[in-house]
């Protein structure tokens, strides 16, 4: 991942990350949104309290990040992706059916 957020709190180049410690809200954002094992491990190392809070709630795969378990993260990320894709399919099936009904009405 290569990115620089100008005026933001994160600089990411070639997989190395540096995050500001002064904004827990931004740490929570990154912990919720990051999708690579290495980045999640680094975030959990830098923000262990925030990672533990999210691991106990909406993002259990962060337990693996707190342990530094990249293989566990790969598995957890794959499961998150499967769940999101399934929810997306369900959403679109219902929407397509509704659009068909409207089209034939």
Jmol script that loads the backbone (N, CA, C; Angstrom):
load data "model"
ATOM      1  N   UNK A   1       0.855  -1.161   0.000  1.00  0.00           N
ATOM      2  CA  UNK A   1       0.000   0.000   0.000  1.00  0.00           C
ATOM      3  C   UNK A   1       0.901   1.223   0.000  1.00  0.00           C
ATOM      4  N   UNK A   2       0.602   2.154  -0.877  1.00  0.00           N
ATOM      5  CA  UNK A   2       1.365   3.392  -0.936  1.00  0.00           C
ATOM      6  C   UNK A   2       0.377   4.540  -0.860  1.00  0.00           C
ATOM      7  N   UNK A   3       0.430   5.298   0.200  1.00  0.00           N
ATOM      8  CA  UNK A   3      -0.501   6.412   0.331  1.00  0.00           C
ATOM      9  C   UNK A   3       0.058   7.452   1.270  1.00  0.00           C
ATOM     10  N   UNK A   4      -0.367   8.660   1.074  1.00  0.00           N
ATOM     11  CA  UNK A   4      -0.025   9.747   1.976  1.00  0.00           C
ATOM     12  C   UNK A   4      -1.266  10.601   2.113  1.00  0.00           C
ATOM     13  N   UNK A   5      -1.745  10.756   3.309  1.00  0.00           N
ATOM     14  CA  UNK A   5      -2.895  11.614   3.548  1.00  0.00           C
ATOM     15  C   UNK A   5      -2.368  12.966   3.991  1.00  0.00           C
ATOM     16  N   UNK A   6      -2.393  13.930   3.112  1.00  0.00           N
ATOM     17  CA  UNK A   6      -1.889  15.257   3.447  1.00  0.00           C
ATOM     18  C   UNK A   6      -2.800  15.886   4.492  1.00  0.00           C
ATOM     19  N   UNK A   7      -2.215  16.412   5.526  1.00  0.00           N
ATOM     20  CA  UNK A   7      -2.998  17.031   6.579  1.00  0.00           C
ATOM     21  C   UNK A   7      -3.689  16.022   7.469  1.00  0.00           C
ATOM     22  N   UNK A   8      -3.515  14.759   7.199  1.00  0.00           N
ATOM     23  CA  UNK A   8      -4.143  13.712   7.996  1.00  0.00           C
ATOM     24  C   UNK A   8      -3.173  13.169   9.019  1.00  0.00           C
ATOM     25  N   UNK A   9      -3.491  12.014   9.534  1.00  0.00           N
ATOM     26  CA  UNK A   9      -2.701  11.453  10.610  1.00  0.00           C
ATOM     27  C   UNK A   9      -1.945  10.201  10.199  1.00  0.00           C
ATOM     28  N   UNK A  10      -1.981   9.833   8.946  1.00  0.00           N
ATOM     29  CA  UNK A  10      -1.337   8.573   8.567  1.00  0.00           C
ATOM     30  C   UNK A  10      -0.458   8.761   7.342  1.00  0.00           C
ATOM     31  N   UNK A  11       0.687   8.135   7.372  1.00  0.00           N
ATOM     32  CA  UNK A  11       1.564   8.050   6.215  1.00  0.00           C
ATOM     33  C   UNK A  11       1.862   6.570   6.019  1.00  0.00           C
ATOM     34  N   UNK A  12       1.567   6.041   4.851  1.00  0.00           N
ATOM     35  CA  UNK A  12       1.797   4.624   4.593  1.00  0.00           C
ATOM     36  C   UNK A  12       2.594   4.512   3.296  1.00  0.00           C
ATOM     37  N   UNK A  13       3.774   3.933   3.380  1.00  0.00           N
ATOM     38  CA  UNK A  13       4.609   3.714   2.204  1.00  0.00           C
ATOM     39  C   UNK A  13       5.170   2.310   2.254  1.00  0.00           C
ATOM     40  N   UNK A  14       4.959   1.547   1.207  1.00  0.00           N
ATOM     41  CA  UNK A  14       5.531   0.219   1.081  1.00  0.00           C
ATOM     42  C   UNK A  14       5.258  -0.657   2.303  1.00  0.00           C
ATOM     43  N   UNK A  15       4.085  -0.521   2.871  1.00  0.00           N
ATOM     44  CA  UNK A  15       3.697  -1.382   3.978  1.00  0.00           C
ATOM     45  C   UNK A  15       4.122  -0.899   5.351  1.00  0.00           C
ATOM     46  N   UNK A  16       4.945   0.131   5.445  1.00  0.00           N
ATOM     47  CA  UNK A  16       5.341   0.663   6.758  1.00  0.00           C
ATOM     48  C   UNK A  16       4.387   1.796   7.107  1.00  0.00           C
ATOM     49  N   UNK A  17       3.906   1.806   8.318  1.00  0.00           N
ATOM     50  CA  UNK A  17       2.904   2.801   8.693  1.00  0.00           C
ATOM     51  C   UNK A  17       3.358   3.598   9.907  1.00  0.00           C
ATOM     52  N   UNK A  18       2.957   4.838   9.917  1.00  0.00           N
ATOM     53  CA  UNK A  18       3.203   5.687  11.078  1.00  0.00           C
ATOM     54  C   UNK A  18       1.900   6.418  11.372  1.00  0.00           C
ATOM     55  N   UNK A  19       1.394   6.288  12.585  1.00  0.00           N
ATOM     56  CA  UNK A  19       0.108   6.867  12.944  1.00  0.00           C
ATOM     57  C   UNK A  19       0.265   7.788  14.139  1.00  0.00           C
ATOM     58  N   UNK A  20      -0.448   8.882  14.111  1.00  0.00           N
ATOM     59  CA  UNK A  20      -0.423   9.807  15.240  1.00  0.00           C
ATOM     60  C   UNK A  20      -1.179   9.199  16.413  1.00  0.00           C
ATOM     61  N   UNK A  21      -0.681   9.424  17.622  1.00  0.00           N
ATOM     62  CA  UNK A  21      -1.325   8.885  18.816  1.00  0.00           C
ATOM     63  C   UNK A  21      -2.335   9.857  19.419  1.00  0.00           C
ATOM     64  N   UNK A  22      -2.476  11.033  18.825  1.00  0.00           N
ATOM     65  CA  UNK A  22      -3.300  12.034  19.483  1.00  0.00           C
ATOM     66  C   UNK A  22      -4.781  11.982  19.127  1.00  0.00           C
ATOM     67  N   UNK A  23      -5.189  11.115  18.235  1.00  0.00           N
ATOM     68  CA  UNK A  23      -6.603  11.076  17.872  1.00  0.00           C
ATOM     69  C   UNK A  23      -7.130   9.643  17.894  1.00  0.00           C
ATOM     70  N   UNK A  24      -7.741   9.231  18.991  1.00  0.00           N
ATOM     71  CA  UNK A  24      -8.308   7.880  19.078  1.00  0.00           C
ATOM     72  C   UNK A  24      -9.363   7.620  18.004  1.00  0.00           C
ATOM     73  N   UNK A  25     -10.087   8.662  17.595  1.00  0.00           N
ATOM     74  CA  UNK A  25     -11.111   8.479  16.560  1.00  0.00           C
ATOM     75  C   UNK A  25     -10.489   8.002  15.254  1.00  0.00           C
ATOM     76  N   UNK A  26      -9.349   8.557  14.909  1.00  0.00           N
ATOM     77  CA  UNK A  26      -8.677   8.138  13.673  1.00  0.00           C
ATOM     78  C   UNK A  26      -8.124   6.727  13.809  1.00  0.00           C
ATOM     79  N   UNK A  27      -7.632   6.395  14.993  1.00  0.00           N
ATOM     80  CA  UNK A  27      -7.147   5.029  15.233  1.00  0.00           C
ATOM     81  C   UNK A  27      -8.293   4.045  15.060  1.00  0.00           C
ATOM     82  N   UNK A  28      -9.459   4.379  15.606  1.00  0.00           N
ATOM     83  CA  UNK A  28     -10.627   3.501  15.466  1.00  0.00           C
ATOM     84  C   UNK A  28     -11.026   3.363  14.003  1.00  0.00           C
ATOM     85  N   UNK A  29     -10.971   4.476  13.260  1.00  0.00           N
ATOM     86  CA  UNK A  29     -11.289   4.421  11.834  1.00  0.00           C
ATOM     87  C   UNK A  29     -10.358   3.442  11.119  1.00  0.00           C
ATOM     88  N   UNK A  30      -9.048   3.589  11.319  1.00  0.00           N
ATOM     89  CA  UNK A  30      -8.088   2.716  10.647  1.00  0.00           C
ATOM     90  C   UNK A  30      -8.271   1.265  11.065  1.00  0.00           C
ATOM     91  N   UNK A  31      -8.537   1.037  12.345  1.00  0.00           N
ATOM     92  CA  UNK A  31      -8.740  -0.341  12.824  1.00  0.00           C
ATOM     93  C   UNK A  31     -10.003  -0.959  12.233  1.00  0.00           C
ATOM     94  N   UNK A  32     -11.021  -0.152  11.980  1.00  0.00           N
ATOM     95  CA  UNK A  32     -12.252  -0.663  11.361  1.00  0.00           C
ATOM     96  C   UNK A  32     -12.071  -0.912   9.872  1.00  0.00           C
ATOM     97  N   UNK A  33     -11.293  -0.084   9.194  1.00  0.00           N
ATOM     98  CA  UNK A  33     -11.254  -0.092   7.733  1.00  0.00           C
ATOM     99  C   UNK A  33     -10.064  -0.809   7.109  1.00  0.00           C
ATOM    100  N   UNK A  34      -8.978  -0.985   7.821  1.00  0.00           N
ATOM    101  CA  UNK A  34      -7.781  -1.606   7.236  1.00  0.00           C
ATOM    102  C   UNK A  34      -8.082  -3.042   6.809  1.00  0.00           C
ATOM    103  N   UNK A  35      -7.504  -3.445   5.684  1.00  0.00           N
ATOM    104  CA  UNK A  35      -7.790  -4.759   5.107  1.00  0.00           C
ATOM    105  C   UNK A  35      -6.545  -5.575   4.797  1.00  0.00           C
ATOM    106  N   UNK A  36      -5.400  -5.214   5.373  1.00  0.00           N
ATOM    107  CA  UNK A  36      -4.187  -6.002   5.153  1.00  0.00           C
ATOM    108  C   UNK A  36      -3.626  -6.455   6.502  1.00  0.00           C
ATOM    109  N   UNK A  37      -3.210  -7.710   6.594  1.00  0.00           N
ATOM    110  CA  UNK A  37      -2.728  -8.246   7.870  1.00  0.00           C
ATOM    111  C   UNK A  37      -1.584  -7.442   8.487  1.00  0.00           C
ATOM    112  N   UNK A  38      -0.590  -7.095   7.692  1.00  0.00           N
ATOM    113  CA  UNK A  38       0.549  -6.358   8.235  1.00  0.00           C
ATOM    114  C   UNK A  38       0.146  -5.020   8.825  1.00  0.00           C
ATOM    115  N   UNK A  39      -0.712  -4.316   8.129  1.00  0.00           N
ATOM    116  CA  UNK A  39      -1.182  -3.019   8.612  1.00  0.00           C
ATOM    117  C   UNK A  39      -2.017  -3.180   9.877  1.00  0.00           C
ATOM    118  N   UNK A  40      -2.860  -4.198   9.920  1.00  0.00           N
ATOM    119  CA  UNK A  40      -3.676  -4.431  11.114  1.00  0.00           C
ATOM    120  C   UNK A  40      -2.813  -4.783  12.324  1.00  0.00           C
ATOM    121  N   UNK A  41      -1.766  -5.564  12.127  1.00  0.00           N
ATOM    122  CA  UNK A  41      -0.859  -5.904  13.234  1.00  0.00           C
ATOM    123  C   UNK A  41      -0.180  -4.637  13.747  1.00  0.00           C
ATOM    124  N   UNK A  42       0.298  -3.797  12.827  1.00  0.00           N
ATOM    125  CA  UNK A  42       0.957  -2.553  13.223  1.00  0.00           C
ATOM    126  C   UNK A  42      -0.013  -1.627  13.956  1.00  0.00           C
ATOM    127  N   UNK A  43      -1.221  -1.504  13.454  1.00  0.00           N
ATOM    128  CA  UNK A  43      -2.230  -0.673  14.122  1.00  0.00           C
ATOM    129  C   UNK A  43      -2.536  -1.194  15.521  1.00  0.00           C
ATOM    130  N   UNK A  44      -2.695  -2.504  15.643  1.00  0.00           N
ATOM    131  CA  UNK A  44      -2.995  -3.099  16.953  1.00  0.00           C
ATOM    132  C   UNK A  44      -1.832  -2.897  17.919  1.00  0.00           C
ATOM    133  N   UNK A  45      -0.616  -2.923  17.405  1.00  0.00           N
ATOM    134  CA  UNK A  45       0.554  -2.686  18.247  1.00  0.00           C
ATOM    135  C   UNK A  45       0.572  -1.234  18.746  1.00  0.00           C
ATOM    136  N   UNK A  46       0.233  -0.303  17.858  1.00  0.00           N
ATOM    137  CA  UNK A  46       0.264   1.109  18.221  1.00  0.00           C
ATOM    138  C   UNK A  46      -0.955   1.542  19.037  1.00  0.00           C
ATOM    139  N   UNK A  47      -2.082   0.871  18.837  1.00  0.00           N
ATOM    140  CA  UNK A  47      -3.331   1.256  19.504  1.00  0.00           C
ATOM    141  C   UNK A  47      -3.991   0.038  20.145  1.00  0.00           C
ATOM    142  N   UNK A  48      -3.353  -0.578  21.133  1.00  0.00           N
ATOM    143  CA  UNK A  48      -3.882  -1.826  21.693  1.00  0.00           C
ATOM    144  C   UNK A  48      -5.231  -1.673  22.393  1.00  0.00           C
ATOM    145  N   UNK A  49      -5.472  -0.562  23.059  1.00  0.00           N
ATOM    146  CA  UNK A  49      -6.757  -0.390  23.755  1.00  0.00           C
ATOM    147  C   UNK A  49      -7.907  -0.272  22.762  1.00  0.00           C
ATOM    148  N   UNK A  50      -7.692   0.511  21.719  1.00  0.00           N
ATOM    149  CA  UNK A  50      -8.721   0.677  20.694  1.00  0.00           C
ATOM    150  C   UNK A  50      -8.957  -0.638  19.951  1.00  0.00           C
ATOM    151  N   UNK A  51      -7.869  -1.358  19.649  1.00  0.00           N
ATOM    152  CA  UNK A  51      -7.992  -2.648  18.958  1.00  0.00           C
ATOM    153  C   UNK A  51      -8.759  -3.646  19.812  1.00  0.00           C
ATOM    154  N   UNK A  52      -8.465  -3.679  21.109  1.00  0.00           N
ATOM    155  CA  UNK A  52      -9.164  -4.609  22.007  1.00  0.00           C
ATOM    156  C   UNK A  52     -10.646  -4.270  22.096  1.00  0.00           C
ATOM    157  N   UNK A  53     -10.969  -2.980  22.117  1.00  0.00           N
ATOM    158  CA  UNK A  53     -12.379  -2.575  22.183  1.00  0.00           C
ATOM    159  C   UNK A  53     -13.135  -3.030  20.937  1.00  0.00           C
ATOM    160  N   UNK A  54     -12.540  -2.848  19.766  1.00  0.00           N
ATOM    161  CA  UNK A  54     -13.204  -3.284  18.533  1.00  0.00           C
ATOM    162  C   UNK A  54     -13.223  -4.805  18.414  1.00  0.00           C
ATOM    163  N   UNK A  55     -12.187  -5.465  18.912  1.00  0.00           N
ATOM    164  CA  UNK A  55     -12.141  -6.935  18.868  1.00  0.00           C
ATOM    165  C   UNK A  55     -13.259  -7.535  19.706  1.00  0.00           C
ATOM    166  N   UNK A  56     -13.598  -6.874  20.805  1.00  0.00           N
ATOM    167  CA  UNK A  56     -14.666  -7.369  21.679  1.00  0.00           C
ATOM    168  C   UNK A  56     -16.044  -7.089  21.098  1.00  0.00           C
ATOM    169  N   UNK A  57     -16.106  -6.248  20.076  1.00  0.00           N
ATOM    170  CA  UNK A  57     -17.394  -5.891  19.493  1.00  0.00           C
ATOM    171  C   UNK A  57     -17.482  -6.197  18.014  1.00  0.00           C
ATOM    172  N   UNK A  58     -17.455  -5.146  17.191  1.00  0.00           N
ATOM    173  CA  UNK A  58     -17.770  -5.322  15.771  1.00  0.00           C
ATOM    174  C   UNK A  58     -16.691  -5.966  14.902  1.00  0.00           C
ATOM    175  N   UNK A  59     -15.457  -6.082  15.375  1.00  0.00           N
ATOM    176  CA  UNK A  59     -14.397  -6.643  14.515  1.00  0.00           C
ATOM    177  C   UNK A  59     -13.534  -7.651  15.264  1.00  0.00           C
ATOM    178  N   UNK A  60     -14.084  -8.857  15.503  1.00  0.00           N
ATOM    179  CA  UNK A  60     -13.369  -9.861  16.288  1.00  0.00           C
ATOM    180  C   UNK A  60     -12.027 -10.297  15.698  1.00  0.00           C
ATOM    181  N   UNK A  61     -11.813 -10.126  14.403  1.00  0.00           N
ATOM    182  CA  UNK A  61     -10.531 -10.545  13.828  1.00  0.00           C
ATOM    183  C   UNK A  61      -9.365  -9.755  14.409  1.00  0.00           C
ATOM    184  N   UNK A  62      -9.648  -8.645  15.085  1.00  0.00           N
ATOM    185  CA  UNK A  62      -8.571  -7.869  15.698  1.00  0.00           C
ATOM    186  C   UNK A  62      -7.902  -8.604  16.854  1.00  0.00           C
ATOM    187  N   UNK A  63      -8.540  -9.661  17.375  1.00  0.00           N
ATOM    188  CA  UNK A  63      -7.858 -10.500  18.367  1.00  0.00           C
ATOM    189  C   UNK A  63      -6.587 -11.081  17.747  1.00  0.00           C
ATOM    190  N   UNK A  64      -6.679 -11.506  16.490  1.00  0.00           N
ATOM    191  CA  UNK A  64      -5.507 -12.045  15.791  1.00  0.00           C
ATOM    192  C   UNK A  64      -4.457 -10.957  15.592  1.00  0.00           C
ATOM    193  N   UNK A  65      -4.891  -9.748  15.291  1.00  0.00           N
ATOM    194  CA  UNK A  65      -3.946  -8.639  15.123  1.00  0.00           C
ATOM    195  C   UNK A  65      -3.214  -8.354  16.425  1.00  0.00           C
ATOM    196  N   UNK A  66      -3.932  -8.399  17.527  1.00  0.00           N
ATOM    197  CA  UNK A  66      -3.308  -8.158  18.835  1.00  0.00           C
ATOM    198  C   UNK A  66      -2.265  -9.228  19.164  1.00  0.00           C
ATOM    199  N   UNK A  67      -2.466 -10.446  18.658  1.00  0.00           N
ATOM    200  CA  UNK A  67      -1.502 -11.537  18.866  1.00  0.00           C
ATOM    201  C   UNK A  67      -0.379 -11.515  17.827  1.00  0.00           C
ATOM    202  N   UNK A  68      -0.530 -10.677  16.795  1.00  0.00           N
ATOM    203  CA  UNK A  68       0.444 -10.665  15.707  1.00  0.00           C
ATOM    204  C   UNK A  68       0.285 -11.841  14.772  1.00  0.00           C
ATOM    205  N   UNK A  69      -0.894 -12.424  14.739  1.00  0.00           N
ATOM    206  CA  UNK A  69      -1.187 -13.633  13.968  1.00  0.00           C
ATOM    207  C   UNK A  69      -1.678 -13.271  12.563  1.00  0.00           C
ATOM    208  N   UNK A  70      -0.738 -13.113  11.626  1.00  0.00           N
ATOM    209  CA  UNK A  70      -1.112 -12.707  10.272  1.00  0.00           C
ATOM    210  C   UNK A  70      -1.916 -13.783   9.548  1.00  0.00           C
ATOM    211  N   UNK A  71      -1.637 -15.053   9.810  1.00  0.00           N
ATOM    212  CA  UNK A  71      -2.420 -16.130   9.184  1.00  0.00           C
ATOM    213  C   UNK A  71      -3.866 -16.076   9.675  1.00  0.00           C
ATOM    214  N   UNK A  72      -4.055 -15.842  10.960  1.00  0.00           N
ATOM    215  CA  UNK A  72      -5.404 -15.690  11.501  1.00  0.00           C
ATOM    216  C   UNK A  72      -6.113 -14.488  10.913  1.00  0.00           C
ATOM    217  N   UNK A  73      -5.349 -13.421  10.670  1.00  0.00           N
ATOM    218  CA  UNK A  73      -5.936 -12.236  10.046  1.00  0.00           C
ATOM    219  C   UNK A  73      -6.361 -12.518   8.612  1.00  0.00           C
ATOM    220  N   UNK A  74      -5.532 -13.248   7.874  1.00  0.00           N
ATOM    221  CA  UNK A  74      -5.901 -13.612   6.491  1.00  0.00           C
ATOM    222  C   UNK A  74      -7.241 -14.335   6.490  1.00  0.00           C
ATOM    223  N   UNK A  75      -7.379 -15.288   7.392  1.00  0.00           N
ATOM    224  CA  UNK A  75      -8.618 -16.055   7.497  1.00  0.00           C
ATOM    225  C   UNK A  75      -9.784 -15.153   7.896  1.00  0.00           C
ATOM    226  N   UNK A  76      -9.569 -14.295   8.887  1.00  0.00           N
ATOM    227  CA  UNK A  76     -10.622 -13.386   9.336  1.00  0.00           C
ATOM    228  C   UNK A  76     -11.030 -12.395   8.269  1.00  0.00           C
ATOM    229  N   UNK A  77     -10.052 -11.879   7.528  1.00  0.00           N
ATOM    230  CA  UNK A  77     -10.360 -10.944   6.446  1.00  0.00           C
ATOM    231  C   UNK A  77     -11.141 -11.637   5.333  1.00  0.00           C
ATOM    232  N   UNK A  78     -10.777 -12.875   5.026  1.00  0.00           N
ATOM    233  CA  UNK A  78     -11.516 -13.632   4.009  1.00  0.00           C
ATOM    234  C   UNK A  78     -12.958 -13.848   4.457  1.00  0.00           C
ATOM    235  N   UNK A  79     -13.156 -14.144   5.734  1.00  0.00           N
ATOM    236  CA  UNK A  79     -14.512 -14.335   6.257  1.00  0.00           C
ATOM    237  C   UNK A  79     -15.301 -13.028   6.216  1.00  0.00           C
ATOM    238  N   UNK A  80     -14.666 -11.915   6.566  1.00  0.00           N
ATOM    239  CA  UNK A  80     -15.339 -10.612   6.461  1.00  0.00           C
ATOM    240  C   UNK A  80     -15.777 -10.352   5.021  1.00  0.00           C
ATOM    241  N   UNK A  81     -14.893 -10.647   4.078  1.00  0.00           N
ATOM    242  CA  UNK A  81     -15.223 -10.428   2.672  1.00  0.00           C
ATOM    243  C   UNK A  81     -16.391 -11.314   2.242  1.00  0.00           C
ATOM    244  N   UNK A  82     -16.366 -12.589   2.647  1.00  0.00           N
ATOM    245  CA  UNK A  82     -17.475 -13.491   2.298  1.00  0.00           C
ATOM    246  C   UNK A  82     -18.795 -12.969   2.858  1.00  0.00           C
ATOM    247  N   UNK A  83     -18.783 -12.514   4.101  1.00  0.00           N
ATOM    248  CA  UNK A  83     -20.008 -12.014   4.732  1.00  0.00           C
ATOM    249  C   UNK A  83     -20.517 -10.765   4.017  1.00  0.00           C
ATOM    250  N   UNK A  84     -19.615  -9.852   3.658  1.00  0.00           N
ATOM    251  CA  UNK A  84     -20.027  -8.633   2.949  1.00  0.00           C
ATOM    252  C   UNK A  84     -20.587  -8.970   1.569  1.00  0.00           C
ATOM    253  N   UNK A  85     -19.951  -9.918   0.885  1.00  0.00           N
ATOM    254  CA  UNK A  85     -20.449 -10.305  -0.439  1.00  0.00           C
ATOM    255  C   UNK A  85     -21.823 -10.968  -0.342  1.00  0.00           C
ATOM    256  N   UNK A  86     -22.024 -11.797   0.671  1.00  0.00           N
ATOM    257  CA  UNK A  86     -23.325 -12.448   0.856  1.00  0.00           C
ATOM    258  C   UNK A  86     -24.399 -11.411   1.151  1.00  0.00           C
ATOM    259  N   UNK A  87     -24.095 -10.449   2.009  1.00  0.00           N
ATOM    260  CA  UNK A  87     -25.060  -9.390   2.318  1.00  0.00           C
ATOM    261  C   UNK A  87     -25.359  -8.567   1.072  1.00  0.00           C
ATOM    262  N   UNK A  88     -24.346  -8.314   0.269  1.00  0.00           N
ATOM    263  CA  UNK A  88     -24.526  -7.556  -0.964  1.00  0.00           C
ATOM    264  C   UNK A  88     -25.422  -8.313  -1.940  1.00  0.00           C
ATOM    265  N   UNK A  89     -25.178  -9.623  -2.080  1.00  0.00           N
ATOM    266  CA  UNK A  89     -26.024 -10.434  -2.975  1.00  0.00           C
ATOM    267  C   UNK A  89     -27.471 -10.407  -2.518  1.00  0.00           C
ATOM    268  N   UNK A  90     -27.696 -10.571  -1.216  1.00  0.00           N
ATOM    269  CA  UNK A  90     -29.055 -10.559  -0.672  1.00  0.00           C
ATOM    270  C   UNK A  90     -29.726  -9.223  -0.953  1.00  0.00           C
ATOM    271  N   UNK A  91     -29.009  -8.142  -0.740  1.00  0.00           N
ATOM    272  CA  UNK A  91     -29.551  -6.809  -0.984  1.00  0.00           C
ATOM    273  C   UNK A  91     -29.959  -6.656  -2.450  1.00  0.00           C
ATOM    274  N   UNK A  92     -29.071  -7.048  -3.358  1.00  0.00           N
ATOM    275  CA  UNK A  92     -29.352  -6.850  -4.773  1.00  0.00           C
ATOM    276  C   UNK A  92     -30.440  -7.776  -5.291  1.00  0.00           C
ATOM    277  N   UNK A  93     -30.557  -8.970  -4.761  1.00  0.00           N
ATOM    278  CA  UNK A  93     -31.641  -9.868  -5.182  1.00  0.00           C
ATOM    279  C   UNK A  93     -32.984  -9.216  -4.891  1.00  0.00           C
ATOM    280  N   UNK A  94     -33.152  -8.736  -3.677  1.00  0.00           N
ATOM    281  CA  UNK A  94     -34.412  -8.095  -3.298  1.00  0.00           C
ATOM    282  C   UNK A  94     -34.650  -6.840  -4.131  1.00  0.00           C
ATOM    283  N   UNK A  95     -33.620  -6.046  -4.353  1.00  0.00           N
ATOM    284  CA  UNK A  95     -33.780  -4.823  -5.130  1.00  0.00           C
ATOM    285  C   UNK A  95     -34.132  -5.130  -6.584  1.00  0.00           C
ATOM    286  N   UNK A  96     -33.483  -6.125  -7.172  1.00  0.00           N
ATOM    287  CA  UNK A  96     -33.797  -6.501  -8.553  1.00  0.00           C
ATOM    288  C   UNK A  96     -35.237  -6.979  -8.676  1.00  0.00           C
ATOM    289  N   UNK A  97     -35.702  -7.759  -7.697  1.00  0.00           N
ATOM    290  CA  UNK A  97     -37.092  -8.222  -7.726  1.00  0.00           C
ATOM    291  C   UNK A  97     -38.053  -7.043  -7.644  1.00  0.00           C
ATOM    292  N   UNK A  98     -37.747  -6.090  -6.790  1.00  0.00           N
ATOM    293  CA  UNK A  98     -38.599  -4.910  -6.663  1.00  0.00           C
ATOM    294  C   UNK A  98     -38.608  -4.103  -7.958  1.00  0.00           C
ATOM    295  N   UNK A  99     -37.461  -3.957  -8.581  1.00  0.00           N
ATOM    296  CA  UNK A  99     -37.393  -3.227  -9.848  1.00  0.00           C
ATOM    297  C   UNK A  99     -38.156  -3.955 -10.951  1.00  0.00           C
ATOM    298  N   UNK A 100     -38.078  -5.273 -10.972  1.00  0.00           N
ATOM    299  CA  UNK A 100     -38.854  -6.055 -11.949  1.00  0.00           C
ATOM    300  C   UNK A 100     -40.348  -5.834 -11.758  1.00  0.00           C
ATOM    301  N   UNK A 101     -40.798  -5.877 -10.499  1.00  0.00           N
ATOM    302  CA  UNK A 101     -42.221  -5.637 -10.218  1.00  0.00           C
ATOM    303  C   UNK A 101     -42.630  -4.245 -10.688  1.00  0.00           C
ATOM    304  N   UNK A 102     -41.807  -3.259 -10.444  1.00  0.00           N
ATOM    305  CA  UNK A 102     -42.121  -1.891 -10.863  1.00  0.00           C
ATOM    306  C   UNK A 102     -42.151  -1.792 -12.382  1.00  0.00           C
ATOM    307  N   UNK A 103     -41.246  -2.490 -13.034  1.00  0.00           N
ATOM    308  CA  UNK A 103     -41.170  -2.448 -14.489  1.00  0.00           C
ATOM    309  C   UNK A 103     -42.420  -3.047 -15.131  1.00  0.00           C
ATOM    310  N   UNK A 104     -42.966  -4.086 -14.510  1.00  0.00           N
ATOM    311  CA  UNK A 104     -44.127  -4.770 -15.076  1.00  0.00           C
ATOM    312  C   UNK A 104     -45.451  -4.223 -14.550  1.00  0.00           C
ATOM    313  N   UNK A 105     -45.404  -3.255 -13.700  1.00  0.00           N
ATOM    314  CA  UNK A 105     -46.642  -2.702 -13.123  1.00  0.00           C
ATOM    315  C   UNK A 105     -47.322  -1.738 -14.057  1.00  0.00           C
TER     316      UNK A 105
END
end "model"
wireframe off; spacefill off
backbone 0.3
color backbone group
